[in-house]
Amino acid sequence: MRMTKLVGLVGAVALLAAACSKSATPGTSGSGSSSKGPLKVALILPGYINDLSFNQMSYQGAKELQEQGLIDLAYSEAIPEDAASITPVVGRYVAAGYKLILADSFGYGTTIFSLAKKYPNVDFVYAGGLGKTTRNVGDFEQPVYQAAYLAGILAAGFTKSNILGGIGAFDIPPCHSQLQAFMLGAQSVNPTITQISSYSGDWVDVQKNQEAAQAEANQGADVFVPCGEGPALGAINVAKASDKFAIGNVGDMSPLAPGNVFASEIMNFYYIWKPMVLDVMDGKFQPAKYYKVSFTAKSLDVALNSALTSKLPPAILTKYQETLSQVKSGQFTVPFVAK
């Protein structure tokens, strides 16, 4: 779901500034079948594996499977979403015998569907979040909006202006629903809360997203929900610089600003990738599925920064816990507002 260029820094996190685009050399060990060895899996990322967000969580989940001996992992980071960039990367992995290619970006979708026809004996997954699949292309849910709703309940206790900020890279259903759910969660506590939303057009460029967040702050927004690692890093920069608040996106980003990031939406990719890997190993991947992601499956969560949330009014914390239980049990369905 990303592009390739990191612009801007996140305070003390100098490692992001030092991150460089690289592509791991496809390995040759393993056969790609459960009977002869670990499954050969290639992970293609649009960003960097140290972003504390989408890309890092994706990589960590795959790395854990490798450490368990289930997969033989190779990865490429900072691969642009255009066909000219991703096509040769996929071609090299196919030639090296990789059987499952995780093209982890919404923007990779069109190219992956085309390449899947060219390589019918290879299984693919892309980060669509919309349920679009074909014979050998799977997709997985991205119900981050559910976590955003819960974080929105907490946000109602942090805002002073009653104006929330929402920054997404692109106005696509996974992002739009997330920003809207955050606002709806806050409004369930205080109906007078409003939101300013904007879309930067870039998943990775921190400076560009920081400028978008600052523009919202200039209009009174004091608590931010981001969609994408660039938007998250940009929003956190603004929150840290001006004593405002933000939530982390997909990974626990509270270490970046412990006094400003009160919660983070979490996607645990170990539990997302594992069912796909096992299906390929067992010959059950095709026809490809739309894989579920949920709190009950441990693939979705909210990480709280207790140093901040413990200071909230008890009524808000109670509402948060009750709503979390209701979402897990199915008693409450978080509204999905796609556009």
ZAMARGU-4260 file (C-alpha; in steps of 0.2 Angstrom, whole numbers, plus 5000, padded with zeros to 4 digits):
<rodrens>
0) 5000/5000/5000 | 5015/5012/4998 | 5027/5021/4988 | 5046/5021/4989 | 5054/5037/4996
5) 5055/5041/5014 | 5055/5060/5017 | 5057/5068/5034 | 5062/5061/5051 | 5053/5056/5067
10) 5062/5064/5081 | 5074/5052/5089 | 5070/5038/5077 | 5086/5040/5067 | 5085/5023/5060
15) 5071/5028/5048 | 5082/5041/5041 | 5095/5028/5038 | 5084/5015/5030 | 5088/5011/5012
20) 5079/5002/4998 | 5085/4985/4996 | 5079/4968/4989 | 5084/4952/4997 | 5092/4940/4985
25) 5080/4925/4982 | 5086/4910/4991 | 5087/4892/4984 | 5084/4882/4999 | 5068/4873/5002
30) 5056/4866/4989 | 5040/4875/4992 | 5031/4860/4998 | 5027/4853/5015 | 5034/4836/5011
35) 5051/4841/5006 | 5055/4857/5016 | 5049/4874/5021 | 5037/4883/5009 | 5047/4896/4999
40) 5038/4913/5002 | 5043/4930/4995 | 5037/4946/5004 | 5036/4962/4993 | 5034/4978/5003
45) 5031/4996/4997 | 5040/5003/5012 | 5053/4999/5025 | 5054/4985/5038 | 5058/4997/5052
50) 5044/5009/5050 | 5035/5002/5066 | 5019/5001/5056 | 5012/4991/5041 | 5028/4985/5033
55) 5037/4981/5049 | 5022/4971/5056 | 5021/4962/5039 | 5039/4957/5039 | 5039/4952/5058
60) 5025/4940/5055 | 5033/4932/5040 | 5050/4931/5050 | 5041/4922/5064 | 5035/4909/5052
65) 5053/4907/5046 | 5060/4905/5063 | 5047/4891/5066 | 5053/4882/5051 | 5037/4884/5041
70) 5044/4895/5027 | 5060/4899/5018 | 5058/4918/5017 | 5065/4931/5005 | 5059/4949/5005
75) 5060/4965/4995 | 5057/4982/5003 | 5053/4999/4995 | 5046/4992/4979 | 5035/5005/4970
80) 5017/5001/4966 | 5019/5003/4947 | 5019/4988/4935 | 5037/4992/4929 | 5044/4991/4946
85) 5035/4975/4953 | 5034/4964/4938 | 5053/4960/4937 | 5054/4957/4956 | 5040/4945/4954
90) 5048/4937/4939 | 5064/4934/4949 | 5055/4926/4963 | 5045/4914/4952 | 5061/4909/4943
95) 5069/4905/4959 | 5055/4893/4964 | 5045/4904/4976 | 5028/4897/4978 | 5019/4910/4988
100) 5021/4928/4984 | 5014/4941/4997 | 5013/4957/4987 | 5008/4967/5002 | 5000/4983/4995
105) 4983/4989/4989 | 4992/4997/4975 | 5000/4981/4969 | 4983/4973/4965 | 4981/4977/4947
110) 4998/4971/4942 | 4997/4955/4953 | 4980/4950/4945 | 4989/4951/4928 | 5005/4942/4934
115) 4994/4928/4942 | 4988/4923/4924 | 5006/4922/4918 | 5011/4911/4933 | 4996/4900/4936
120) 5006/4888/4947 | 5011/4901/4959 | 5000/4908/4973 | 4999/4926/4976 | 4991/4937/4990
125) 4989/4956/4989 | 4983/4969/5002 | 4966/4973/4995 | 4955/4972/5010 | 4940/4972/4998
130) 4938/4953/4996 | 4943/4953/4977 | 4951/4936/4973 | 4954/4925/4958 | 4960/4907/4956
135) 4977/4910/4963 | 4976/4927/4970 | 4970/4929/4988 | 4966/4944/4999 | 4964/4947/5017
140) 4953/4958/5028 | 4959/4975/5034 | 4946/4979/5048 | 4958/4992/5056 | 4942/5003/5057
145) 4936/4992/5071 | 4952/4996/5081 | 4950/5014/5076 | 4932/5015/5083 | 4939/5009/5100
150) 4953/5021/5099 | 4940/5035/5095 | 4931/5031/5111 | 4948/5035/5120 | 4951/5050/5109
155) 4935/5058/5116 | 4944/5059/5133 | 4960/5068/5126 | 4953/5081/5114 | 4951/5098/5121
160) 4945/5106/5105 | 4932/5093/5101 | 4940/5092/5083 | 4949/5077/5077 | 4961/5076/5063
165) 4962/5062/5050 | 4976/5059/5038 | 4976/5045/5025 | 4987/5042/5011 | 4973/5038/4998
170) 4954/5039/5000 | 4951/5020/4998 | 4939/5010/5008 | 4952/5003/5021 | 4957/5021/5025
175) 4941/5030/5023 | 4932/5018/5035 | 4946/5019/5047 | 4945/5038/5048 | 4926/5038/5049
180) 4926/5024/5063 | 4938/5034/5074 | 4926/5049/5073 | 4911/5038/5076 | 4919/5030/5091
185) 4923/5048/5098 | 4905/5054/5095 | 4898/5039/5104 | 4905/5048/5120 | 4903/5066/5114
190) 4891/5069/5099 | 4898/5087/5097 | 4915/5080/5091 | 4919/5083/5073 | 4933/5078/5062
195) 4944/5086/5048 | 4950/5073/5035 | 4963/5074/5022 | 4972/5062/5010 | 4990/5066/5006
200) 4993/5054/4991 | 5008/5046/4998 | 5010/5031/5010 | 5029/5034/5014 | 5033/5053/5013
205) 5034/5058/5031 | 5036/5077/5028 | 5021/5078/5016 | 5010/5069/5028 | 5017/5080/5042
210) 5012/5095/5033 | 4994/5088/5030 | 4993/5085/5049 | 4999/5102/5053 | 4986/5110/5042
215) 4973/5101/5052 | 4981/5106/5068 | 4980/5124/5062 | 4961/5122/5060 | 4960/5116/5078
220) 4962/5097/5077 | 4971/5090/5092 | 4969/5071/5091 | 4974/5062/5075 | 4970/5046/5067
225) 4981/5041/5052 | 4980/5027/5039 | 4997/5022/5033 | 5015/5023/5040 | 5019/5040/5032
230) 5003/5048/5039 | 5006/5040/5056 | 5024/5046/5057 | 5019/5064/5051 | 5004/5065/5063
235) 5015/5059/5077 | 5028/5072/5073 | 5014/5086/5074 | 5007/5079/5090 | 5024/5078/5099
240) 5029/5095/5093 | 5013/5104/5099 | 5007/5094/5114 | 4993/5085/5105 | 4989/5067/5103
245) 4989/5053/5090 | 4986/5035/5088 | 4998/5023/5079 | 4994/5013/5064 | 4995/4994/5062
250) 5010/4993/5074 | 5013/4999/5092 | 5020/5017/5088 | 5020/5023/5106 | 5039/5022/5108
255) 5040/5036/5096 | 5031/5048/5107 | 5026/5041/5124 | 5018/5057/5130 | 5007/5059/5114
260) 5003/5042/5107 | 4989/5035/5118 | 4985/5019/5108 | 4989/5010/5092 | 4979/4999/5080
265) 4988/4982/5078 | 4988/4970/5064 | 4997/4954/5069 | 5003/4947/5053 | 5009/4931/5060
270) 4991/4926/5062 | 4987/4933/5044 | 5001/4924/5035 | 5000/4908/5043 | 4983/4902/5037
275) 4989/4906/5019 | 5005/4897/5021 | 4997/4881/5028 | 4984/4882/5014 | 4997/4882/5000
280) 5007/4868/5009 | 4991/4858/5010 | 4986/4861/4992 | 4970/4871/4998 | 4974/4889/4993
285) 4966/4888/4976 | 4953/4894/4973 | 4960/4908/4983 | 4951/4914/4998 | 4947/4931/5007
290) 4956/4928/5023 | 4948/4934/5040 | 4956/4946/5052 | 4948/4949/5069 | 4951/4952/5087
295) 4946/4934/5091 | 4958/4927/5078 | 4972/4937/5087 | 4976/4946/5070 | 4968/4962/5076
300) 4971/4972/5092 | 4973/4988/5101 | 4988/4992/5110 | 4986/5005/5124 | 4999/5016/5131
305) 4993/5014/5149 | 5004/5029/5155 | 4991/5040/5146 | 4975/5030/5146 | 4976/5027/5164
310) 4973/5046/5166 | 4956/5045/5157 | 4939/5047/5166 | 4934/5030/5172 | 4918/5031/5162
315) 4927/5032/5146 | 4938/5017/5150 | 4923/5007/5155 | 4915/5011/5139 | 4930/5006/5129
320) 4931/4989/5138 | 4913/4986/5136 | 4913/4990/5118 | 4929/4979/5115 | 4920/4965/5123
325) 4904/4968/5112 | 4914/4968/5096 | 4923/4952/5101 | 4907/4943/5105 | 4898/4950/5089
330) 4885/4960/5100 | 4891/4976/5092 | 4896/4979/5074 | 4907/4994/5070 | 4900/5003/5055
335) 4910/5001/5040 | 4909/5018/5030 | 4919/5014/5014 | 4916/5031/5005
</rodrens>
